[in-house]
Amino acid sequence: MGDYADLPGIRMWYETEGSGDPLLLLHGGLCTNATWGGQRAELAAHYRLFLPERRAHGHTPDVEGPLSYQDMAEDTVAFLETVVGGPAQLVGWSDGGVVALLVAMARPDLVRRAVLIGANFRPSPESFVEPALVDALRPEGVDLAFFRELYEAVTPEGAGHWPVVARKVIHMWRTQPSLTAADLARVTAPTLVVAGDDDMMTLEHTVALYRALPAGQLAVVPGASHLVPVEQPASVNRLILNHLARDAVETMMPIRRAASRTAPGTAETAES
């Protein structure tokens, strides 16, 4: 069962599960909380899960005008302050990863650690393996049938609103986000970047994201696509839990992180 939170400019649906420190699960674009089926039980055994559905997604109504990652990030900040009541761990998949990035940039006090799965920091023409696929998407097309069914099953606005939402999200993918390496350098939270080795985002873009994060870590899952949380839930859950539980990175032969060592000849203790 879920509930609504009345936030500035939006009435946001969310669900909760488990107990312990708060952890937000931020779903992908055109998705609902139903797509976290492979993660909820295992993560809820360790954390108090909060699963908000963003504006125009799932049970949360659409708003007038275009959709933007920035507005969704501001909604998420309001959710953290109003519903969670303070900082949390953030796990974002695809669009949810973009939102998590923006929250971590703007409000580092609200993000303890983050996991970004299949996320990008530039729009689809600059980050997708096949940008033309986005240009070919149509609300009524078979490529979006799965997402249309998710939306129509729970939206408070009726199935007829689907084409409006689909067009807004497709436009957002083509034009957003537009972050730079300098922007990403503001993310101070230890952040794990996860991608499938056959992801929607190019491997080069994923590596660029990892390299730009001061406390970044990288995991490329073999034999996986953009849907890696569904395809390999056990592997993804293990990566998430290990990252969130780790106090510090300690490696025997640091290269990229060598500058963070406390002193010559000592173990590495800096977050990365």
Beta strands, then each sheet from edge to edge (+ up, - down):
strand 1: 2-7
strand 2: 10-17
strand 3: 22-26
strand 4: 48-53
strand 5: 88-93
strand 6: 111-117
strand 7: 191-196
strand 8: 216-221
sheet 1: 1+ 2- 4+ 3+ 5+ 6+ 7+ 8+
end
